[in-house]
Amino acid sequence: MEIDVDKILAEIKRAVSIAQNEREVQARDSSIIENEIAKKLGNVPVGRYEYTFISGSRKRADYLYGHVIIEYKAPGKLSRDSEIVKAKEQIIDYIKREAEVEERYGMFLGIIFQTR
């Protein structure tokens, strides 16, 4: 089954534009991910909200879907380059924690969404 990335991105942009808060964006996005990616790929683990990493740290990602780590940021939180760099570093840290060993880093994808 084919996955239409342009359709997924358009649906996610729409979800972000109409959602009233971060939780609503997460709910809409998880529905899109489930319907447009997971069902089509099959055999993808169920997503987990507020996922605490296996490393034993207290750090938690907003959402883990298989090997995809999603982090949501509040409106305006990514308005400066330094904030974008910090968000990227956070995702990289999460990937390292979940992958546990460098050989597995490439198996993960990190996504950062800014809510409106």
C-alpha positions in Angstrom: 0.0 0.0 0.0 1.3 3.5 -0.9 1.8 6.2 1.6 1.0 9.7 0.4 3.4 12.0 2.3 2.0 15.2 0.8 -1.5 14.2 2.0 -0.1 13.4 5.5 1.7 16.8 5.7 -1.4 18.6 4.5 -3.6 16.9 7.1 -1.1 17.6 9.9 -0.9 21.3 8.9 -4.6 21.4 8.9 -4.8 19.7 12.3 -2.3 22.2 13.8 -4.2 25.1 12.3 -7.6 24.2 13.7 -6.6 22.7 17.1 -7.2 24.8 20.2 -4.3 23.4 22.3 -1.4 20.9 22.3 -3.5 17.9 23.4 -5.9 18.5 20.5 -3.0 18.6 18.0 -1.7 15.4 19.5 -5.0 13.6 19.2 -5.5 14.7 15.6 -2.0 13.9 14.7 -2.2 10.4 16.2 -5.3 9.7 14.2 -3.5 10.8 11.0 -0.5 8.7 11.8 -2.7 5.7 12.6 -4.8 5.9 9.5 -2.3 7.1 6.9 0.9 5.3 8.0 0.5 2.6 10.7 -2.4 0.8 9.1 -0.8 0.9 5.7 2.5 -0.4 6.9 1.0 -2.9 9.3 2.8 -4.4 12.3 3.6 -0.9 13.8 3.5 -0.7 17.6 0.7 1.3 19.2 1.7 4.9 20.0 2.4 6.0 23.5 1.8 9.4 25.0 4.2 11.0 27.5 6.6 8.1 27.0 9.3 7.7 29.7 12.5 6.5 28.1 13.9 3.1 28.9 17.2 4.6 30.0 15.7 5.2 33.5 15.8 8.9 33.2 12.9 11.1 34.1 12.8 12.5 30.6 9.7 12.0 28.6 8.8 12.5 25.0 5.3 13.7 24.1 4.7 10.8 21.8 6.5 7.6 20.7 5.2 5.7 17.8 7.5 2.7 17.1 10.7 4.4 16.2 9.2 7.8 15.7 9.6 10.3 18.5 7.3 13.3 18.4 7.7 16.4 20.5 5.2 19.2 20.6 6.1 22.8 21.3 3.8 25.6 22.5 3.0 28.6 20.1 6.0 30.8 19.6 8.4 28.4 21.3 10.3 27.9 18.1 10.5 31.6 17.1 14.2 32.0 17.6 17.0 30.0 16.0 18.4 29.1 19.5 15.0 27.6 20.5 15.0 25.5 17.3 18.5 24.3 18.1 17.5 23.4 21.6 14.4 21.5 20.4 16.6 19.5 17.9 19.1 18.7 20.6 16.2 17.4 22.8 15.0 15.1 20.0 18.6 13.9 19.4 18.9 13.2 23.1 15.6 11.2 23.1 16.8 9.2 20.1 20.0 8.3 21.9 18.2 7.3 25.0 15.7 5.1 23.3 18.2 3.6 20.8 20.7 2.9 23.6 23.6 2.2 21.2 24.9 4.2 18.3 24.3 1.5 15.8 20.6 1.9 16.3 20.4 5.7 16.0 19.6 5.6 12.3 16.5 3.5 13.0 14.7 6.5 14.6 13.0 9.6 13.3 12.4 12.7 15.4 9.6 15.2 14.6 9.0 18.5 16.2 5.6 20.2 15.9 4.8 23.7 17.0 1.2 24.2 18.0 -0.6 27.3 17.0 
